[in-house]
């Protein structure tokens, strides 16, 4: 069995590496970062879907389905809701601000509002770290899958990382083109596995004792970071910044939300069926189902499709991280010309996936990695980003939003490291404290006539 799967995966990597090498590099920095603001709704939808629809979405969805049944849809539902809110509400504000000045990153938005380089640098740095960690979580999912299948995990994960590096080093245009291919491969394959699950015995109603019902706080802990990160994450906003206009961004987001919700049901159902078949660790739900129920000649293609999902999600993350380096660190120095910035950013985009791979080699869990990365970024940046978008006079608190960001980030770290324990989610505490400080500063500034 292993020999057949290895041959199929080897063929897959030959094809996918050849395709990635055929894509052209971006011609200039604007194309590298935001694809010349020419993306239409299908491309926006493809980019948003693949940003969420990675290894964590598929393997994590099956894990949640195994544990919680249909409640496992919380991750897919949160992803869809976040994308929907992003496209309908946030993108409208983004395009209104873009009428005055073209924005390409979240830190650029913050600097435009608060004129505080410390804040924009913190946002860019925190975003880069978070996205590399999230990419590491995707690669960790690959290694878990391959290990469970008894396949050489590290060599194949290295090849996945290489494909991500090649694509992201060529800029957003290449990433978006690859995203369309990724969605086609993953959607068709996961749907076929779903059909196999529907036709396999026993029926889903005979689900075993592994099923538990999550608490409200448990569901909130899974959904809140996903929704809030989607609203302010650079990997999602990069698609908005690249859209041709607001209506395009809105239509693409609505389509992406529908696709995510429908596609999210498939791995959850497979996890539920695994719960009726096996008494295993929930994280093994998808691998064990593939091993036991998928025909031999099709196993390798199923694994390849999951690897494709990881490539799509991780390349969106690394591409967004590279845009931070280009737009938020190198460009403001005014020491580099356009081509020089693109060159350094392209090099970063090629190397960053291998940093993520090193992190993945030492990781111990999947969902925890993703939630921690989401939590730290959101705690530091949610209030500043929302304030920059919706406060009528953000200049009133110039120079002080940086400290609000530090307060939110520090609070989340304290609770995440369990220095202080609470049943309330760390994000809620961090955001509420940041909002309280913001209101105090705003009221003080208003009294002084600032």
C-alpha positions as CSV (number, residue, x, y, z in Angstrom):
1,X,0.0,0.0,0.0
2,X,2.7,2.5,1.0
3,X,4.5,2.0,-2.3
4,X,1.4,2.9,-4.4
5,X,0.8,6.0,-2.3
6,X,4.4,7.1,-2.5
7,X,4.4,6.8,-6.3
8,X,1.1,8.8,-6.5
9,X,2.5,11.5,-4.2
10,X,5.8,11.6,-6.2
11,X,3.8,12.1,-9.4
12,X,1.7,14.8,-7.7
13,X,4.8,16.8,-6.6
14,X,6.3,16.5,-10.1
15,X,3.2,18.0,-11.6
16,X,2.6,20.7,-8.9
17,X,6.3,21.8,-8.9
18,X,6.3,22.1,-12.7
19,X,3.2,24.2,-12.5
20,X,4.6,26.5,-9.8
21,X,7.8,27.0,-11.9
22,X,5.7,28.1,-14.9
23,X,4.1,31.1,-13.1
24,X,5.8,34.4,-13.9
25,X,7.3,36.7,-11.2
26,X,5.6,40.0,-10.5
27,X,6.9,42.9,-12.5
28,X,6.7,45.6,-9.8
29,X,6.0,46.1,-6.1
30,X,2.3,47.0,-6.6
31,X,1.7,43.7,-8.5
32,X,3.7,41.8,-5.9
33,X,1.6,43.2,-3.0
34,X,-1.9,43.8,-4.4
35,X,-1.9,42.4,-7.9
36,X,-2.3,45.9,-9.3
37,X,-5.8,46.1,-7.7
38,X,-7.3,44.2,-10.6
39,X,-8.8,41.1,-9.0
40,X,-12.4,40.3,-9.8
41,X,-15.0,38.5,-7.7
42,X,-14.0,34.9,-8.6
43,X,-10.4,35.6,-7.8
44,X,-11.3,37.3,-4.5
45,X,-13.5,34.3,-3.6
46,X,-10.8,31.9,-4.5
47,X,-8.2,33.8,-2.4
48,X,-10.4,34.1,0.6
49,X,-11.5,30.4,0.5
50,X,-8.0,29.1,0.2
51,X,-6.8,31.3,3.0
52,X,-9.1,29.4,5.4
53,X,-9.4,26.1,3.6
54,X,-6.1,24.5,4.6
55,X,-4.9,21.5,6.7
56,X,-6.4,23.0,9.9
57,X,-9.7,23.4,8.2
58,X,-9.9,19.8,6.8
59,X,-8.1,17.8,9.5
60,X,-9.3,20.1,12.3
61,X,-12.8,19.9,10.9
62,X,-12.7,16.1,11.0
63,X,-11.3,16.2,14.5
64,X,-14.1,18.5,15.7
65,X,-16.7,16.4,13.9
66,X,-15.3,13.3,15.7
67,X,-15.6,15.0,19.1
68,X,-18.7,17.2,18.8
69,X,-20.8,15.9,15.9
70,X,-22.5,18.7,14.0
71,X,-21.2,21.2,16.6
72,X,-17.9,20.6,14.8
73,X,-19.2,23.0,12.1
74,X,-18.3,25.8,14.5
75,X,-14.9,26.3,12.8
76,X,-16.3,26.4,9.2
77,X,-19.3,28.5,10.4
78,X,-16.9,31.0,12.1
79,X,-14.8,31.2,9.0
80,X,-17.8,31.9,6.8
81,X,-19.2,34.5,9.1
82,X,-15.9,36.3,9.4
83,X,-15.5,36.4,5.6
84,X,-19.0,37.6,5.2
85,X,-18.6,40.5,7.7
86,X,-15.3,41.3,6.2
87,X,-16.7,41.7,2.7
88,X,-19.9,43.5,3.5
89,X,-18.8,45.9,6.2
90,X,-15.0,46.2,6.5
91,X,-14.3,46.3,2.8
92,X,-16.7,49.3,2.5
93,X,-14.6,51.3,4.9
94,X,-11.4,50.2,3.2
95,X,-12.5,51.4,-0.2
96,X,-13.8,54.7,1.2
97,X,-10.3,55.3,2.8
98,X,-8.7,54.2,-0.5
99,X,-10.4,57.2,-2.2
100,X,-7.9,59.4,-0.4
101,X,-4.8,57.2,-0.4
102,X,-4.1,53.7,-1.7
103,X,-3.6,51.3,1.2
104,X,-1.9,48.0,0.8
105,X,-1.6,46.6,4.3
106,X,-3.2,46.8,7.8
107,X,-0.1,48.7,9.3
108,X,-0.4,51.2,6.5
109,X,-4.0,51.7,7.5
110,X,-2.9,52.3,11.1
111,X,-0.2,54.7,10.1
112,X,-2.6,56.6,7.9
113,X,-5.0,57.0,10.8
114,X,-2.6,57.6,13.8
115,X,0.7,58.7,12.2
116,X,2.5,56.5,14.7
117,X,5.4,54.4,13.2
118,X,5.8,52.4,16.4
119,X,2.2,51.2,16.1
120,X,2.5,50.3,12.5
121,X,5.8,48.5,13.1
122,X,4.3,46.6,15.9
123,X,1.3,45.6,13.8
124,X,3.5,44.4,10.9
125,X,5.9,42.5,13.2
126,X,3.1,40.9,15.2
127,X,1.3,40.0,12.0
128,X,4.4,38.4,10.4
129,X,5.0,36.3,13.5
130,X,1.4,35.2,13.7
131,X,1.1,34.3,10.1
132,X,4.4,32.3,10.1
133,X,3.1,30.4,13.2
134,X,-0.2,29.7,11.5
135,X,1.7,28.4,8.4
136,X,3.6,26.2,10.8
137,X,0.3,24.8,12.0
138,X,-0.6,24.0,8.5
139,X,2.7,22.1,7.9
140,X,2.2,20.4,11.3
141,X,-1.1,19.1,10.0
142,X,0.7,17.6,7.0
143,X,3.2,15.8,9.2
144,X,0.4,14.4,11.4
145,X,-1.5,13.1,8.3
146,X,1.6,11.5,6.7
147,X,2.7,10.0,10.0
148,X,-0.7,8.5,10.6
149,X,-0.6,7.0,7.2
150,X,2.9,5.5,7.8
151,X,4.5,7.7,5.1
152,X,7.8,9.6,5.2
153,X,6.5,12.8,6.8
154,X,9.5,15.1,6.8
155,X,10.5,14.6,3.1
156,X,7.0,15.1,1.8
157,X,6.4,18.1,4.1
158,X,9.7,19.5,2.8
159,X,8.3,19.3,-0.8
160,X,5.1,21.0,0.3
161,X,7.2,23.8,1.8
162,X,9.2,24.1,-1.4
163,X,6.1,24.5,-3.5
164,X,4.8,27.2,-1.1
165,X,8.2,29.0,-1.3
166,X,8.3,29.0,-5.1
167,X,4.7,30.4,-5.4
168,X,4.9,33.1,-2.8
169,X,8.3,34.4,-4.0
170,X,6.6,35.3,-7.3
171,X,4.0,37.6,-5.8
172,X,0.2,37.8,-5.2
173,X,-0.7,37.3,-8.8
174,X,0.9,33.8,-8.8
175,X,-0.7,33.0,-5.4
176,X,-4.2,33.9,-6.8
177,X,-3.7,31.8,-9.9
178,X,-2.6,28.8,-7.8
179,X,-5.6,29.4,-5.5
180,X,-8.0,28.6,-8.3
181,X,-6.3,25.3,-9.0
182,X,-6.1,24.5,-5.3
183,X,-9.9,25.0,-4.8
184,X,-10.7,22.8,-7.8
185,X,-8.5,19.9,-6.7
186,X,-9.5,20.0,-3.0
187,X,-13.2,20.5,-3.5
188,X,-13.7,17.6,-5.9
189,X,-11.5,15.2,-3.8
190,X,-13.0,16.0,-0.4
191,X,-16.5,15.7,-1.9
192,X,-15.6,12.2,-3.2
193,X,-14.4,11.2,0.3
194,X,-17.6,12.6,1.7
195,X,-19.6,10.4,-0.7
196,X,-17.6,7.4,0.4
197,X,-18.3,8.3,4.0
198,X,-22.1,8.5,3.3
199,X,-22.1,5.1,1.7
200,X,-20.0,3.3,4.4
201,X,-21.3,1.4,7.3
202,X,-22.4,1.8,10.1
203,X,-24.9,4.6,9.8
204,X,-24.1,7.9,11.4
205,X,-26.8,7.4,14.0
206,X,-24.8,4.6,15.6
207,X,-22.2,7.0,16.6
208,X,-20.2,5.8,19.6
209,X,-19.5,7.2,23.1
210,X,-16.7,9.4,21.8
211,X,-19.3,12.1,21.0
212,X,-19.5,14.9,23.6
213,X,-21.5,18.2,23.6
214,X,-19.3,21.3,23.9
215,X,-20.0,24.0,26.3
216,X,-20.9,27.5,25.2
217,X,-17.5,28.7,26.4
218,X,-15.8,26.0,24.5
219,X,-17.6,26.9,21.3
220,X,-16.8,30.6,21.9
221,X,-13.2,29.8,22.4
222,X,-13.1,28.2,19.0
223,X,-15.2,30.7,17.1
224,X,-14.2,34.0,18.5
225,X,-10.5,34.0,17.4
226,X,-11.4,32.8,13.9
227,X,-14.1,35.5,13.3
228,X,-12.0,38.3,14.8
229,X,-8.8,37.3,13.0
230,X,-10.7,37.2,9.7
231,X,-11.8,40.8,10.2
232,X,-8.3,42.2,10.8
233,X,-5.8,39.6,9.4
234,X,-3.5,40.9,6.6
235,X,-3.9,37.6,4.7
236,X,-7.6,38.4,4.3
237,X,-7.3,42.1,3.9
238,X,-4.7,41.6,1.1
239,X,-7.5,40.3,-1.1
240,X,-9.7,43.4,-0.3
241,X,-6.8,45.7,-1.1
242,X,-6.4,43.9,-4.4
243,X,-10.0,44.0,-5.4
244,X,-11.1,46.2,-8.4
245,X,-13.8,47.9,-6.4
246,X,-16.1,47.5,-3.3
247,X,-18.8,45.6,-5.2
248,X,-16.2,43.1,-6.4
249,X,-14.9,42.6,-2.9
250,X,-18.4,42.2,-1.5
251,X,-19.5,39.7,-4.2
252,X,-16.3,37.7,-3.8
253,X,-16.7,37.6,0.0
254,X,-20.3,36.4,-0.2
255,X,-19.4,33.6,-2.6
256,X,-16.4,32.7,-0.4
257,X,-18.6,32.5,2.8
258,X,-21.1,30.1,1.0
259,X,-18.3,27.9,-0.3
260,X,-16.6,27.7,3.2
261,X,-19.9,26.8,4.9
262,X,-20.7,24.1,2.4
263,X,-17.2,22.7,2.1
264,X,-16.8,22.8,5.9
265,X,-19.6,20.2,6.3
266,X,-17.6,17.5,4.4
267,X,-14.7,17.0,6.8
268,X,-17.0,17.4,9.8
269,X,-19.2,14.6,8.5
270,X,-16.2,12.4,7.8
271,X,-15.1,13.0,11.4
272,X,-18.6,12.0,12.6
273,X,-18.5,8.8,10.6
274,X,-15.0,8.0,11.9
275,X,-16.5,8.3,15.4
276,X,-18.9,5.6,14.6
277,X,-16.2,3.4,13.2
278,X,-13.1,3.8,15.3
279,X,-12.1,4.4,18.9
280,X,-9.1,6.6,18.3
281,X,-7.7,10.0,19.0
282,X,-9.9,12.7,17.4
283,X,-6.9,14.1,15.6
284,X,-6.6,10.8,13.7
285,X,-10.2,10.9,12.4
286,X,-9.4,11.8,8.8
287,X,-6.2,9.6,8.4
288,X,-7.9,6.5,9.8
289,X,-10.9,6.9,7.6
290,X,-8.7,7.2,4.6
291,X,-6.7,4.1,5.6
292,X,-9.8,2.0,6.3
293,X,-12.4,3.1,3.8
294,X,-10.8,4.7,0.7
295,X,-9.8,2.4,-2.2
296,X,-6.1,1.8,-2.4
297,X,-5.5,3.5,-5.8
298,X,-7.4,6.6,-4.5
299,X,-5.6,7.0,-1.2
300,X,-2.6,8.9,-2.6
301,X,-4.8,11.4,-4.5
302,X,-6.8,12.1,-1.3
303,X,-3.6,12.8,0.6
304,X,-2.4,15.0,-2.3
305,X,-5.6,17.0,-2.2
306,X,-5.1,17.7,1.5
307,X,-1.5,18.8,0.8
308,X,-2.9,21.1,-1.9
309,X,-5.2,22.7,0.7
310,X,-2.2,23.3,2.9
311,X,-0.3,24.8,0.1
312,X,-3.2,27.2,-0.7
313,X,-3.6,28.3,2.9
314,X,0.0,28.7,3.7
315,X,0.9,30.5,0.5
316,X,-1.8,33.1,1.3
317,X,-0.2,33.6,4.8
318,X,3.4,33.9,3.6
319,X,2.4,36.2,0.7
320,X,0.7,38.6,3.2
321,X,3.8,38.4,5.5
322,X,6.0,39.3,2.5
323,X,3.8,42.3,1.8
324,X,4.4,43.5,5.3
325,X,8.2,43.5,4.8
326,X,7.8,45.3,1.4
327,X,5.2,47.9,2.3
328,X,5.7,48.4,6.0
329,X,9.4,48.0,6.7
330,X,11.4,48.5,3.5
331,X,9.4,51.0,1.6
332,X,9.1,53.6,4.5
333,X,12.9,53.8,4.8
334,X,13.1,55.2,1.3
335,X,16.5,53.6,0.9
336,X,15.4,51.0,-1.7
337,X,13.9,51.4,-5.1
338,X,10.8,49.4,-6.2
339,X,12.8,46.5,-7.7
340,X,15.1,46.3,-4.7
341,X,12.1,46.1,-2.3
342,X,10.5,43.4,-4.5
343,X,13.8,41.4,-4.6
344,X,14.2,41.4,-0.8
345,X,10.5,40.6,-0.2
346,X,10.7,37.8,-2.7
347,X,13.7,36.3,-0.9
348,X,11.8,36.6,2.4
349,X,8.7,34.9,0.8
350,X,11.0,32.0,-0.3
351,X,12.7,31.6,3.1
352,X,9.7,32.1,5.5
353,X,8.0,28.8,4.7
354,X,11.1,26.9,5.8
355,X,11.1,28.9,9.1
356,X,7.5,27.7,9.5
357,X,8.7,24.1,8.8
358,X,11.3,24.3,11.6
359,X,8.5,25.5,14.0
360,X,6.2,22.6,12.8
361,X,8.9,20.1,13.5
362,X,8.9,21.0,17.2
363,X,5.1,21.5,17.6
364,X,2.9,19.2,19.6
365,X,-0.7,20.1,18.5
366,X,-2.7,21.7,15.7
367,X,-5.7,23.6,16.8
368,X,-3.8,25.0,19.8
369,X,-1.2,26.5,17.5
370,X,-3.7,28.2,15.3
371,X,-5.8,29.6,18.2
372,X,-2.7,30.9,20.0
373,X,-1.5,32.8,16.9
374,X,-5.0,34.2,16.3
375,X,-5.4,35.2,19.9
376,X,-2.1,37.2,20.3
377,X,-2.6,39.1,17.0
378,X,-6.2,39.9,17.7
379,X,-5.5,41.0,21.3
380,X,-2.9,43.5,20.1
381,X,-4.5,44.8,16.9
382,X,-8.3,44.4,17.0
383,X,-9.1,47.7,18.8
384,X,-6.5,49.8,16.9
385,X,-7.8,48.5,13.5
386,X,-11.5,48.9,14.3
387,X,-10.7,52.4,15.7
388,X,-8.9,53.4,12.6
389,X,-11.8,52.3,10.4
390,X,-14.7,53.6,12.5
391,X,-13.6,56.5,14.7
392,X,-14.3,59.8,13.0
393,X,-11.3,61.6,14.4
394,X,-8.6,59.0,15.1
395,X,-6.0,61.7,15.3
396,X,-7.4,62.6,18.7
397,X,-5.4,59.7,20.2
398,X,-2.3,60.0,18.1
399,X,0.7,58.5,19.8
400,X,-1.3,56.6,22.4
401,X,-2.9,53.8,20.4
402,X,0.5,52.0,20.6
403,X,0.2,51.6,24.3
404,X,-3.4,50.4,24.0
405,X,-2.1,47.7,21.7
406,X,0.6,46.8,24.2
407,X,-2.0,46.6,26.9
408,X,-4.2,44.2,24.9
409,X,-1.3,42.0,23.9
410,X,0.1,41.8,27.4
411,X,-3.2,40.9,28.9
412,X,-3.7,38.1,26.4
413,X,-0.2,36.7,27.2
414,X,-0.9,36.8,30.9
415,X,-4.1,34.7,30.5
416,X,-2.7,32.4,27.8
417,X,0.3,31.5,30.0
418,X,-2.1,30.9,32.9
419,X,-0.4,33.4,35.2
420,X,-4.0,34.4,35.8
421,X,-6.8,31.9,35.2
422,X,-10.3,32.9,34.1
423,X,-13.4,31.2,32.6
424,X,-13.8,34.3,30.3
425,X,-11.9,34.0,27.0
426,X,-8.6,36.0,27.1
427,X,-9.7,37.9,23.9
428,X,-12.8,39.2,25.6
429,X,-10.8,40.4,28.6
430,X,-8.1,42.0,26.3
431,X,-10.5,43.7,24.0
432,X,-12.7,45.0,26.9
433,X,-9.6,46.4,28.7
434,X,-8.3,48.0,25.5
435,X,-11.7,49.6,24.8
436,X,-11.9,50.9,28.4
437,X,-8.5,52.6,28.1
438,X,-9.4,53.9,24.7
439,X,-12.6,55.5,26.0
440,X,-10.7,57.0,28.9
441,X,-8.1,58.5,26.6
442,X,-10.8,59.7,24.1
443,X,-12.8,61.4,26.8
444,X,-9.7,63.1,28.3
445,X,-8.7,64.3,24.8
446,X,-12.2,65.6,24.1
447,X,-12.2,67.6,27.3
448,X,-8.9,69.2,26.4
449,X,-10.2,70.0,23.0
450,X,-7.8,67.8,21.1
